[in-house]
């Protein structure tokens, strides 16, 4: 296998994992009062977390934030 193909496959796989985490964050945002974050993760590649589970995110988590999705849940009519 050529090195370009390996790099390309790795990048495609990483992009798929990122998009899956971003999709999860967007879906959760509709049902939460809190910001959803996509974080870089050594084991999973990327993960989505809800700020409400942590309160203010600790510095070690904030340093790993790749994307933030604001809450879309509102109880105001």
Secondary structure by P-SEA (a helix, b strand, c coil): ccaaaaaaaaaaaaaaaaaaaaaaaaaaaacccbbbbbbbbccccbbbbbccccccccaaaaaaccccccccccccc
